[in-house]
């Protein structure tokens, strides 16, 4: 069934409506007697469902208002309200607050802690910015302790004893332990348990070779080569594992400049009396030596291997110390026993004027060379007993 759709008359669009109301004579007017839409009416009912478009003036007005309020809110958020104290701006947010407070420590005559005061204002518990200038840090020179060792019955005891002493020394400290031919698992395990920063070095020389007269000389040279290759900066000290050392010794020679020396107490070969070997000092100046008549004629410097320390930069920076030769400084295996010390020191210093006496006046004994190693004893493999000891009194 065909339907005929009439187009709206152009005159319909020209009629003015107020708020969407129909014309007075229109069938859609409220005053019309007929309230129903007639299908044969001249105007289609579609006009009732499609309201006329409003002007864009109202939309623009709303958009402008939103933009104005948005800008006002943005400006009010950026601008601070109220009074801002200039003291807060200049002080409380200053980078000076990032610095730790100044700590002042006072020690009594026995080096015990007596009082500690901080740069803190007691009024409000806030740091006193005016009193805090910087954090004082006392830099300590690194100690490089060289210890040659080898397999023997008392090796475990000696290394553990020395390791516990070095553990009590204030850092920084580097312990270089040197073994011949190969590093033993027992020594490596013991070094890991000491809690001391260490380096386990191996001397590649064969200890049974004919040209190896003194095993300790080659082990110390391997450590000196390691220091020179890696340019380690610190104070080098030869500490054999069978000697006895005090903690004061390590703190005493930490502050030497080039070469420091001190007297060492030793047992005589007969082990029935003690002898003293080392420098005689006036303050820090070396003015003589404790020695015997025989050693006086043969040796230039009369000091034990554990009685001196020197700056490691002498090994790898000869220009700084104006050394006449850039040849490597090493201990000599070609000299007789007891002469390794003096021949080595002659390569480091020229005379006593380049030495420093430690401690002041060289008036105290800080280490002992006792030669108490047990010889001819068989020690268990790995320093452990494979079998339990026979029970003397069995448990019932």
Residue pairs with C-beta under 8 A, 6 or more apart in sequence:
5 44
6 44
8 43
8 44
8 47
12 43
12 47
15 23
17 23
17 52
20 51
20 52
21 29
21 30
22 28
22 29
22 30
23 29
24 31
26 32
26 43
27 34
27 37
27 38
27 41
27 43
28 37
28 43
28 47
28 48
37 45
37 48
91 129
94 129
96 129
96 132
97 127
97 129
99 132
99 134
99 135
100 135
101 118
101 119
101 120
101 127
101 132
102 118
102 119
102 131
102 132
102 133
102 134
102 135
102 136
103 116
103 117
103 118
103 119
103 135
103 136
104 116
104 117
104 118
104 119
105 113
105 115
105 116
106 114
106 115
106 116
107 113
107 114
108 114
119 127
119 128
119 131
119 132
120 126
120 127
120 128
121 127
121 128
140 170
140 171
140 172
140 254
141 234
141 235
141 254
141 255
142 172
142 173
142 174
142 232
142 233
142 234
142 235
143 169
143 172
143 173
143 174
143 234
143 235
143 237
143 250
143 254
144 174
144 176
144 227
144 232
144 234
144 235
144 236
144 237
144 312
145 166
145 173
145 174
145 175
145 176
145 237
145 239
146 176
146 178
146 220
146 223
146 224
146 236
146 237
146 238
146 239
147 159
147 162
147 175
147 176
147 177
147 178
147 239
147 240
147 241
148 178
148 179
148 215
148 216
148 219
148 220
148 223
148 240
148 241
149 155
149 158
149 159
149 177
149 178
149 179
149 187
149 241
150 179
150 180
150 207
150 215
151 184
151 379
152 373
152 374
152 377
152 379
153 374
153 377
153 378
153 379
154 242
154 373
154 374
154 377
154 379
155 187
155 241
155 379
155 383
156 186
156 190
156 379
156 383
158 241
158 242
158 373
159 177
159 187
159 190
159 191
159 241
160 190
160 194
161 241
162 239
162 241
162 245
163 175
163 190
163 191
163 194
163 196
164 194
165 245
165 247
166 173
166 175
166 194
166 196
166 250
167 194
167 195
167 196
168 247
169 247
169 250
169 251
170 251
171 197
172 197
172 234
173 196
173 197
173 250
174 197
174 198
174 199
174 232
174 234
175 191
175 194
175 196
175 197
175 198
175 199
176 198
176 199
176 201
176 223
176 226
176 227
177 187
177 191
177 198
177 199
177 200
177 201
178 201
178 202
178 203
178 219
178 220
178 222
178 223
179 187
179 200
179 201
179 202
179 203
179 219
180 202
180 203
180 205
180 207
180 215
180 218
180 219
181 202
181 203
181 204
181 205
181 206
181 207
182 202
183 200
183 202
185 382
186 382
186 383
187 200
188 200
191 198
191 200
199 226
201 222
201 223
201 226
202 222
203 218
203 219
203 221
203 222
204 222
205 212
205 218
206 212
207 215
211 333
212 218
212 333
213 333
213 334
214 333
214 337
214 340
216 240
217 331
217 332
217 333
217 340
218 333
220 238
220 331
221 330
221 331
224 236
224 315
224 328
224 329
224 330
224 331
225 328
225 330
226 232
227 236
227 312
227 315
227 316
228 315
228 316
228 328
231 316
232 312
233 312
233 313
234 311
234 312
235 253
235 254
235 256
235 260
235 309
235 310
235 311
235 312
236 309
236 310
236 311
236 312
236 315
237 250
237 253
237 306
237 309
238 305
238 306
239 245
239 306
240 305
240 306
240 369
242 370
242 371
242 372
242 373
243 306
243 367
243 368
243 369
243 370
244 367
244 368
244 370
245 306
245 366
245 367
246 366
246 367
248 359
248 364
248 366
249 262
249 366
249 367
252 262
252 358
252 359
252 366
253 260
253 262
253 309
253 358
256 309
256 310
256 311
256 356
256 358
257 311
257 356
258 310
258 311
258 314
258 321
258 348
258 349
258 354
258 355
258 356
259 308
259 309
259 310
259 311
259 345
259 348
259 349
259 354
259 355
259 356
260 308
260 309
260 310
260 355
260 356
260 357
260 358
261 278
261 279
261 286
261 303
261 307
261 308
261 309
261 355
261 356
261 357
261 358
262 278
262 279
262 307
262 308
262 357
262 358
262 359
262 362
262 366
263 276
263 277
263 278
263 279
263 290
263 307
263 362
263 365
264 276
264 277
264 278
264 303
264 304
264 306
264 307
264 365
264 367
264 368
264 369
265 274
265 275
265 276
265 365
265 367
265 368
265 369
266 274
266 275
266 276
266 277
266 304
266 368
266 369
266 370
266 371
267 273
267 274
267 275
267 369
267 370
267 371
268 274
268 275
271 371
275 292
276 290
276 365
277 290
277 291
277 302
277 303
277 304
277 307
278 289
278 290
278 302
278 303
278 304
278 307
278 362
279 286
279 288
279 289
279 290
279 303
279 352
279 355
279 357
279 362
280 286
280 287
280 288
280 289
280 290
280 362
281 287
281 357
281 360
281 361
281 362
281 363
282 357
282 361
283 357
283 360
283 361
284 356
284 357
284 358
284 360
285 352
285 357
286 352
286 355
286 356
286 357
286 362
287 352
289 296
289 301
289 302
289 303
290 302
291 299
291 302
295 302
295 338
296 302
298 339
299 338
299 339
299 341
299 342
300 342
300 345
300 346
301 341
301 342
301 345
301 346
302 342
303 341
303 342
303 345
304 341
304 369
305 340
305 341
306 367
306 369
307 341
307 367
308 341
308 345
310 348
311 321
313 320
313 321
314 321
314 323
314 329
314 348
315 328
315 329
318 325
318 326
329 344
329 347
329 348
330 344
330 347
331 340
331 343
331 344
332 340
332 343
332 344
335 343
349 355
358 366
359 366
380 386
